[in-house]
Amino acid sequence: MSSKFSLTGISDIALGKDLRSENEVVGKKAGMTVLNSVSFFLAGVSILFLIAFQINESVSLTWFFLSEAIAFLLIPLLARQGFVKAAKILLIAYADVGIIILSSVFGGDAMIQAFFIPAMGLSILLFDNTQVHLRNMGILLSILSYFILDYIIFERISISESSFSLVRWSVLTGSFVTTWLIFNTFSQFKEDAEHQTLELLQKEQELNQELSLKQEKLETYIEQLEVATEQLAKSTKAKSEFLATMSHEIRTPMNAILGMTHLLKQDSPREDQIEPINILDFSGKTLLSLIDDVLDFSKIEAGKIEFENIEFELNKLVNVIVESFKITAKNKGIELNTEIGEGIPNILVGDPARLTQILNNLVSNALKFTEEGEVRLSVNALQVGDDDSVRLQFTISDTGIGIEEDRVNTIFESFTQASQNTKRLFGGTGLGLTISKQLTELQGGTISVESDEGEGSTFFVELTFEKGSSTDEAKAITKSEDNAESLRGLRVLLAEDNLVNQKVMLRFLERWNVDMTVVDNGKEAVEAIKEHNYDVVLMDLQMPTMDGYEASEHIRKLDDPYKRNTPIIALTAAALKEVREKVYASGMNDFVTKPFNPADLEQKLFQFIEK
């Protein structure tokens, strides 16, 4: 905004600039540009005549040209205040009056009256086609002035000195009146502008205050958000720690329950004991499955789920799944069948634990909702070529209750089951299918379902695996299964603080003819290693006095190379990736998750004997 509303702004007007904005060009119309240019040109001419007549005192016209110069300077200001049409008419009028006066002084022989022609052209330049009547008025004014000059002043009227003085004072009065009007209008505009400026400043202050308040509120919100974020991080950490603790605390007694149940099955129970033992085994495994579902769902939500990429044997994986549900199917009188298509590589590379989890959830559901008929697990190759990968489709079909048509698309949602009374009749968290879907999709696979209510359901899981090249693990497993007596005489040190788990482990290892020594904490394990030689150490992680991690680090620092390199297998109830990484970082060779699978433990022991 221009800081000056005074005559110092005349130069800006001459250049076509707005007094209220230094960068904004006014005079978009040609008429305004002509008005400014002609006004200042004629003002300059009037000043020249003023100087000339001031020097030549024979004719006293200084007063007239002074008034003319002032008028020409003020006409653009009048136009800037909004009186554009009046300013244009005054410009023409003052130009005509100037021609008349000069013609009167120099006489008709000077032909100064010829300047009425450009005066008429000035009217055409000042007014556009939308102002024809004003244009005609300006032209008529010039013609009338010429008529007065040529036919009245020169021919008929002889102006006396007193008359001339009257004319002079009339023109001077007109100049003063014009000046008063212009400055009065300009003063009013200036006051309005100042008032508007004050209003704008006041609004600006109010907006600044409001902005300051909002900024303070925003800073408060940011601080609250930071506090909430910190609390959320603490809450997430506490949740993870709680889940890890609960996992450990629940899995530890579950290890004893499932371990003893497994031993009872192998002890040739009486006929009346078989059913209770099977119920105990089924309930324990169901509880363990629920715990795993909750933990996995939490890890998936937190984005912390990760996948392994190791070799595994497809046939063995399928057989283990079938064996784990064989008793359940037998008790319900349901056939549990498997079928693996031809041409499928047996050694694959992927995450066997997650694949087992997906298939376990689907087979478990199929058995749960089937009262008669069959549950079938089929594996077929969708794409097998010469490349290093294979696309497999796992199909789990049943002849159970099926799924209502309007709920087929919702069964993969969290805590959702096929019907309202399903939970009441069959139980469950409603997380199994959700976790299976997310685990499948996170590995780049797909899962879908086809179902008819009352006729059964079929689930399809598609996953891509790399083809394995090593068969050493499969050979080791086969050799382990065929040579159960090969563990005889194996010297094992068990570090476990839980008395029940000590007894469970002792019962298993005795059946395998293993020579076992038991200690209650890590410190005792280190002392035992120093005094005796062992083939394998089974190390619990959470123990008093010294935990399994610290004990393993002490063992790896022993001077005796044989003792220092003794294989250590971790016994952990926390099936978390962080725990596994810490296990390997502390120097342990492998781990077994509680509740442990006896076959898995036997296999790992046998592998370390071979090494």
N, C-alpha and C positions, 0 to 999 in steps of 0.2 A: 504494500500500500504506500502511495506517495505521502511523504511527511509534510507537504506544503500545499495549501489551498490559497495561493496568493498570486500576485502578478508575476512572481518568479516562474510560474508554471506556463507562461505564455510561449516560451520556446518549445516546451513539450507539445503544446497544442499545434504549433506551427509544423512540428514533425509528425503530427497525427497520433500522438500518444495520449492515453487516458491519464488524467490527473490522479485517479484513484488506483491505478495499477501501472507500474513502470513497464511491465512486460506485455501488457495487453494493448494491441493496436486498435484504435477506433478509426473512424473514417473509412469504414468498409465501402461506403457508397461514394461514388465520385463527387457528389455534391458537397460533401463535408470537406474533402480534400481541396476542392476548388475554393471553397469559402475560406479555409485557413490560409491557403497560399495567396489568394487575391487580397485578403484583408491585411496581411502583413506587408505585402508588396505596396499597396496603396498607403499604408501607414508610413512606410519608408519614403514614398514619393511626397507625402504631405510634410514630412519632416524636412525634406530637401527644399520644398517651396517655402516652408517656415523660415529656414535659414536665409534663403535668397531674399525674401521680402523683409527680413529683419535687417539685412545689410542695406537694401535699397529702401530708404525711408520715404520715397515719393508716393508709394502706395502702402497703406497700413493694412495688411491682411494677415499679420502674424496671428492674431486672435482666431481667425477662421481656420487656418491650417493646423493650429494647435488643437482646436476642437475636433478637426477632421482626424488628426493622427490618433487622438485619444479614442475617438469613436471606432476607428478601424481596429485598434488594439483590443477594445472591449467587446466587439461583435463576436469574435470566436468564443470568448468566455460566456456570453449570453447563450450561444448555441450549445455549449457544454452543459448548461443548466437545464436543457430540455426545450428551450425556445428556438428551435432550429429554423422554423419557417419565418418567424419574426426577424431573426438575425439575417437571413438571406435577403428579405425585403429591405431591411435597413442598409445592408451593404450596397444594394443597387441604388437606393435613394441617396445615400451619401456620395456615391460615385457620380450620380447625375447632378447633384447639387454642386460638387466640386467642378464638374465640367462647365456648369452655368456660371459660376463665379469667375473661373479663369477666362471664359469667353467674354464676360462682361469687362474684365480688366484689359484684355488685349484686343478686344474688338472683333468684329466679324471677319476682318481680313485675315486673322490668324488661323481661321478654320479649325479652332479647337473643338467646335461643336461636332466635328466629324467623329470624335471619340464616343458619341452616342451609339455608333454602330457596334463597336466591341462591347458596349454596355448592354445592348440588346442580346448579343451573343452570350454574355455572362449569365443572363437570365436562363438561356437554354442549357448552359452547363450546370447551373445550380439546381434546377428543378428537373426531375426525371419525368417519364411518361405518365406516372401516376399523379403528378401534380401539374397538369396542363394549365389549369385555371390560374395557379400562382405564376407559372411561366409566362402566361399571357399578360398577367397583371404587371410583371416586371418589365416586359417589352413595352407595354402601354405606358408605363411610367417614364421610360426613356424617350418614347416618341413624344409624349406630352411635354417633357422637359425641353426637347428640341424645338417643339412648336412654340413654347413660351419664349425661349431664347431667340429664335430666329424671327418670329413674327410679332413679338410683343416688345422684348427688351431692345432689340436692334432697330426696329422699325417705328414703334409707336410710343414707347414710354421713355421719358427722360427722367431718370431718378435723381431727385434732389439730394443734397447732403443729409437733410433730416430724414428723408425716406430711406436713404441708404443706411443711416444709423439704425432706423427701425428694423430694417432687414437684418442688419448685423446682430442686433440684440435678440431678434427672433431666432436666428440660427444658433446663437450662443445659448439661449434658453433651451432650445431643443437639444443641444449637446449636453447641457447640464441635466435635463430631465432624463435623457437616455442613460447618462452615467449613473444617476441616482437609481434608476430602475435596475440596471445591471448589477450594481454593487449591493442593492437591497436583496435581490434574488440570490446573488452569490453568498451574502452573509447568512441568509436563511438556510441555504444548502450546506454551508460550512457548519452551522449549528446542528443541523440534522445529522451531518456526517459525524460530528463529534459525539452526539448523543448515541448514534448507532455504534460508534467505536467503543464508547463506555459500556454499552450493552454487551457488545461482543467480548470485551475484556472481562466483564462480570461473568458471562457465560463460560468463558475460558477458565476463569478461576474456579467456578463451580464444577466444570468438567475435570479440572486438575484435581480438585478435592475428591470428587467421586472416583477418579482414576486412582488416586492415592489410597482411598479406602478399599477399592477393589484389589489393588496391588497388595495391600496389607492382608486382605482376606485370602488372596491367592497364596501369599507366603505362608499364611497360617494353614491353608489346605495342604500345601506342599509339605510343611512340617508334619502335619497329621498323617499325610500319606507315607512319609518316610518312617514315622513311628509305626504306622500300620504295616508297612512292608517289613520292617524289622521284626515286628511281632509275628507276622505271617511266617517269616523265615525261621524264627524261633519255634513257632508252632509246628512248621513242617519238620524241622529237625527233631523236635520232641515227639512228633508223630512217628517219624522213622525209627527213633530210638525205642519208642514204646512198642512198635510192631516187631522190631528186632528182639527186644526183651521178651515180649509175649511169645514170639516164635520159639525162642530158646526154652522158655519156661514150660510151654505146652508140649513141645517136641520131646523134651527130656523124659517126662513120664510116659509119653506115647511110645517112646523107644522101648521102655520096659513092657508096656502092655502088648504091643505088637510082637516084640521079641519073645516074650513068654507064650503068647498065643501060638506063634510059629513052632515053638518047642513042644507045646502040648499036642499040636497036630501030629508031630513026628513021634510021639511017645505011645502010639497005638492006643488011643483013648477007647473007653468002653462005648458001646452003642448009644447009651443015654447021655454021654458027654459030648458026642460029636456035634449035635445041634447047638448047644450052648457055646461051644468053642467057636463054631462057625459064625454065630451071632456076634460074639465078642470080636472076632477078627473083622467082620464086615463093619461093625460099628466103629471100631478103631480106625479103619481105613477111610470110612466116610468122614469122621471127624478130622482126620489129617487132610483129606481133600478140601474140606471147608476152610481149614486154616490156610492152605496153599492158595485157595481162590481169593480170600481176603487180602493176603499179602501181595499176590500178583496184581490184583485190581488196584491196590494202592500204588504199586510201582508203575503200572501203566499210566495211571492218572498223573503221576509226578514226572512222567517221561524218563524214568530211570531203567526201563526194561532194556536188556541187552541180550544178544544171541551169540552162541558159540558157533564155531565152524570147524567141526572135527569129524573124523571118520567113524562110521557106525555100520552095523550089520542089519539090513532091513528085515531079513527073515527072523533074526533073533528078537528084534524090537517088537515085531508083530506077535511072535510066540509068547513073549513076556506079558504083553497086554492081555492076550487071551488067557494065559495061565492065571493072571491076577483076578480075572472075572469068572473063571471056570466054576468055582464053588457056588458063586451067586447064581449063575445060570442054572446049575444043576439043582440047587434048592428050589428054584422057581419052576423047574421042569421045562426050561427053554433051551433050545439048541443054539450054541454059539459056534459059528463057523467062520473060517477065513479062506480067502482065495487070493493068491498073488499071480498076476498075469505073467506070461512068458516074455522073455527078452528084457526083463527089468534087472539092472545091475544090483547085486546083493550088497556091495560095499558102496555106500554113499557118503557125501560130505555135507554136513549141515548141523543143525542143533537137535540131537536125538531126544534131549530132555523135553524141549518144547513140543516136538512132534508127539512124543508120548503123552504129554499133558493134554494136547488137543484131542487126540484119539481116545484117551481115557475118559475125558468129559463126554464125548459123543457116545461111546460104548456104554458108559455108566447111565446116561440118560435113556438110551435105547432099552437097556435092561430094566431100568426103573419103571418105564411106562409100558412095558410089555408083560402081559400075564400068560400068554400062550403063543406058541409058534416059534419064530426064529429071529435071531439077531446075527447079521452077517457083516463082516469087515472084509472089503475087497480092495485090492490095489491094482491099478491099471496104468499103463504108460500112455500119456497123451502125445508125447513127442520123444522119440528115441532116434538119435542119429549118430553120426561119427564125431560130433562135437563133444565137449567135456561136460555137458549138463543133460539132465533129463527132467521132463515135466510129468509129475505123477498125480493121479487122481485117487484119493482115498474115499471110498463109498461105505457109509455105515447105514444099513437099512434094517428096519424092524417091522413086526406085524402087530404093533401096539395100538394105543388109543388114537394116535394121530393128532393133528392140530387143527383147530377151527380156522376156516378160510380167512376170516377177518383178523386173525391174530398171527398169521404166518409171517407178516412183515415186521412184527414187533418183538418176536421172541429173542432177537439178538440184543435187545436193549437191556440196560442194567436193571437188575432186580425184577425182571419181567418173566412171567411163566405163561404157559399156553392158555390156561383158563383160570378163572377166579378160584376154583376149588382145588387146583393142582397142588398148591402149597399145603393146603389142609390135608390132602390125601397122601401126597408123596414127599412133602418136606423139601428142603433145599433153599439156598440163598437166592437163586435166580441169577447167579454170576457166571456159571459154567459156560454157557453159550456166548455171553458177552466177551469173556476172556478168550475163548477159542477163536472168535471172530477177530479180535484185536491182535492176537498173537499171529494169526494167519496173515492178516493184511500187513502187519509190520514186517513180515518176511517176503512181501511181494506176492502173496497168494490170494486166493478167493475162497469164500465159503458160501454155500447156498443150501436151500432145503426145498423138497417137494413133499407134500403131505395131503392125504385125504382123511378126514375125520372118521375114526372108527376102523380104518384099514391100515394104518401104519405111516411111517415117515422114512424119508431117505435124505441123508445129509451128504453133500459133496464138498470135499476139501481138495483144492489144487495148489501144489507147491512145486517149486523148482529146486533140484539138488544138483550138486556137482558129482561127477562119477569119481569114486575112490580108486586108488591104485594099489593100496597096501592091504594085504590080508593077514599081516602078522597078528593083529589083535584077535581076529576071528580064530586063527589057529591056537592062540594062547587060551582063548575061552574054551574051545573044544577040548584041548588037552587038560584044562583044569577040570572040566566036567567029567572027563573019562578017567582022571587019576585023582580021585578024592583022597586017596591015602598019601598023596605026595606032600601034604602038610604035616605029616607025622614028624614029631621031633622038632618042629619049628619053634625057636625061642622068641617069645613075644613078651614085650614089656607094656603093660596097660597102665596109663596114668589117668585115673578117673576118680573124682571126689564123691560121686553119687553111689551109695552102697547098692541100691537096686540095680543100677546099670552095670555095676561091677559083677553082680551075680548073673545078670543076663548074658553079658559078654563071656563070663567064665563058662557058662553052660554051653554056649556055641563052640568055643574054642576047644573045650574038652571033647566034644563030639568029633572034632577034626583032629584029635590027638596032638594038639598044640601044647607045648610046655610054656605056661603063662605065669608071669610075675605081676602082681598088682601093687601099685603105690597110689597114695591119696592126693598128691599135688605135684607140681612141676619141679620143685626143689628136690623132692625125694626121687623123681625120675632122673634128674641129673646125677645125683649121688649113686643111684643104681647102675647107671651107664658107666660111671667111673670104675665101679667095682666088678662088673660082670659084662660079658659080651652078649649082645642080643641081635637076632636077625632082623627084627622089625619092632618099631615102637608105635603103639596106638596112643595118640596124645589128645586128651580132651582139651578144649581151648579155655574154658572158664573154670578156674580152680583157685582155691585160696593159697596164700603164701607166695606162690609163683604160678602165673598162668602158662598155658601151652606155648604161646608165642615166645615169651622170655626163656622158657626152658629149652625150646628148640634152638634159639640163638646161642645159649650157653653150650649146648651139645655140639653145635657147628664150630665152636672155638676150642674144642678139646685138642690136646697135643697128639693123642693116639689117632692115627689116620683111620684105622678101622672103626673105632668108636665114633670119630667125628663124622664119618660118612654113613652111619647107620640109617637105613630108610625110616622116615617118620610119616605116619599117616594120621592126619588130623581127624578127630571126631567132633563134628560141629552140628549144633541144632539150628544154627542161623544160616539158611540157604540163600545168602546174599552175595552179590558179586564183590562187594567191598571186603567181606570176610575171606572169600577165596583168594583175592589178591594179597591180603595180609598174610594168609597162610603160606603162600609161595614166597613172599618177601622175607618171612622169618626163617626160611630154610627148609620148610617141610616139603616132602615129595608129592603128596597127594592128599585127598580128603574123602571122608565118607560122611554122608549127611544122615543125621538122626531124624526119625527112626531109620536105621540102616536096613538095607536089603541083604539078608545073609549071603545070597549068591554073589552080590556085588562085593561084599567084604572078602569072601573066599577068593574071588577072582583077583582082587588087588593083592592079597597076600601071596597068591601063587605067582603073580607077575614079578613081585620083588624077589621071590626065591629064584626064579629063572635068571634074574639079572645078577 
